[in-house]
């Protein structure tokens, strides 16, 4: 079953080299992994809930990833390193199959490059005590069904934004934009 989604996404995902070549209005490059697995015939994505006491993005739902370091060979290596650090998934357990559109974060100056990887179902996650409150596995059909434009409170202000709410988890911001790109590409695959 993982082969079916891999084959389907192969035609609609960006080549990682092409994605990295997209220039963003950003001063800091970062990368995330969009981990996917199949369980009982349903595609799932793996997210993290960031610790609530962090200075940046506290309590937010995100994909594992972070800032590019000079020691990283490339941005794919950044995503894989950060994923291992944050949730204990070794790079050897990930099959990177493509990329999604990079997302600029204008307020912070970051440019986030998302890479899609197939990971094993049933993996025993080891969340980082310093960064991750929980690892969350969500079925993609439930994520898609949870879409809506909602008002959320952020730093004392209410903003209207695209969100996905699943099992009490609210996905918004750059992560929501990445999810939308993934779901749009899956829909293209399913319609062809």
C-alpha positions in Angstrom: 0.0 0.0 0.0 2.9 2.4 0.7 4.0 1.7 -2.8 0.7 3.0 -4.2 0.9 6.3 -2.5 4.6 6.6 -3.4 3.9 5.9 -7.0 1.0 8.4 -7.0 2.9 11.2 -5.4 5.9 10.6 -7.6 4.2 12.4 -10.5 2.9 15.4 -8.4 5.7 16.2 -6.0 8.6 18.5 -6.8 12.0 17.1 -7.3 14.0 18.1 -4.1 16.7 19.7 -6.2 14.1 21.9 -8.0 12.4 22.8 -4.7 15.7 23.9 -3.2 16.4 26.1 -6.3 13.3 28.1 -5.5 14.4 31.4 -4.0 12.4 32.8 -1.1 12.5 36.2 0.5 14.2 34.7 3.5 17.4 35.3 5.4 17.4 31.8 7.2 17.0 28.5 5.4 15.1 25.7 7.2 13.8 22.3 6.3 11.0 20.0 7.6 10.2 16.4 6.9 6.6 15.6 6.0 6.6 12.0 7.3 3.9 9.8 5.7 3.0 6.2 6.4 0.1 3.8 5.5 -1.9 2.1 8.3 -4.9 -0.1 7.5 -4.9 1.3 3.9 -5.1 5.0 5.1 -2.3 7.5 4.6 -1.2 9.2 7.8 1.1 12.2 8.5 3.3 12.6 11.5 3.3 15.9 13.3 4.9 17.2 16.5 3.4 19.3 19.2 6.1 21.7 20.4 6.6 22.1 24.1 4.5 24.8 25.6 7.4 26.5 27.4 9.5 27.2 24.3 10.3 30.8 23.4 9.3 30.4 19.8 6.2 28.6 18.4 5.3 27.2 21.8 2.6 24.5 21.7 2.2 24.7 18.0 1.6 21.7 15.8 4.4 21.3 13.2 6.4 18.9 11.1 9.8 17.9 12.5 12.5 20.2 11.2 14.5 23.3 11.8 17.3 25.6 10.8 19.9 24.5 8.2 23.4 24.1 9.8 26.7 24.5 8.0 27.5 20.8 8.7 24.4 19.7 6.8 25.1 18.5 3.3 21.9 20.0 2.0 18.4 20.9 3.1 17.2 17.3 2.8 20.0 16.4 5.3 18.7 19.2 7.5 15.2 17.8 7.5 16.5 14.3 8.3 18.8 15.4 11.0 16.2 17.5 12.7 13.6 14.7 12.4 16.1 12.3 14.1 16.8 14.9 16.9 13.1 15.7 17.5 11.3 12.4 17.2 14.1 9.7 17.1 13.5 8.6 13.5 16.8 7.7 11.9 17.5 9.0 8.3 17.9 5.3 7.3 14.2 4.7 8.0 13.0 7.5 5.7 12.6 7.3 1.9 12.5 10.8 0.7 10.1 10.8 -2.4 9.9 14.5 -3.2 9.3 18.0 -2.0 6.5 20.5 -1.7 6.5 24.3 -2.3 8.8 26.1 0.1 7.0 28.4 2.5 8.4 31.8 3.4 7.8 33.0 7.0 7.9 36.8 6.5 7.7 37.7 10.2 10.7 35.6 11.1 12.7 35.7 7.9 12.8 31.9 7.6 12.3 30.0 4.3 11.0 26.6 5.1 11.6 23.8 2.6 9.4 20.7 3.1 10.4 17.3 1.9 8.0 14.3 1.8 9.2 11.0 3.2 7.7 7.6 3.5 8.4 6.2 7.1 7.5 2.9 8.7 4.1 2.4 10.3 4.1 1.6 13.9 7.5 3.3 14.6 8.2 3.9 18.3 8.8 7.7 18.4 11.3 9.1 20.9 10.3 12.8 21.3 13.1 15.2 22.3 12.6 16.4 25.9 13.9 19.8 25.0 11.5 20.5 22.0 8.6 18.1 21.6 5.6 17.6 23.9 4.1 14.9 21.8 4.3 13.1 18.4 0.9 13.1 16.7 -0.1 10.6 13.9 -3.1 11.9 12.0 -5.0 10.2 9.1 -4.9 12.5 6.1 -8.6 12.1 5.4 -9.3 13.4 8.9 -6.9 16.3 8.4 -8.6 17.2 5.1 -12.0 17.1 6.8 -10.8 19.4 9.6 -10.1 22.3 7.2 -11.7 25.7 7.9 -11.0 29.4 8.1 -11.0 30.2 11.8 -10.1 32.9 14.2 -7.2 32.1 16.4 -5.5 34.1 19.2 -1.8 34.8 18.6 0.2 37.1 20.8 -2.8 38.9 22.0 -4.4 39.4 18.6 -7.1 37.6 16.8 -6.4 36.5 13.3 -8.5 34.8 10.7 -6.5 32.1 9.0 -6.6 28.7 7.3 -6.6 25.9 9.8 -7.0 22.2 10.2 -8.5 20.9 13.5 -8.2 17.2 14.2 -8.8 15.6 17.6 -8.4 18.9 19.4 -5.1 19.8 17.5 -5.1 23.0 15.5 -2.7 23.2 12.6 -2.2 26.7 11.2 0.5 29.0 9.8 3.3 27.6 7.6 2.3 24.0 8.6 -1.2 24.5 7.4 0.1 25.9 4.1 2.4 22.8 3.7 -0.6 20.5 4.5 -2.8 22.3 1.9 -0.1 21.8 -0.7 0.2 18.1 0.1 -3.6 17.6 0.1 -4.0 19.5 -3.2 -1.3 17.3 -4.8 -2.9 14.1 -3.4 -6.2 15.3 -4.9 -4.6 15.8 -8.3 -3.2 12.3 -8.0 -6.5 10.7 -7.0 -8.4 12.5 -9.9 -5.9 11.4 -12.6 
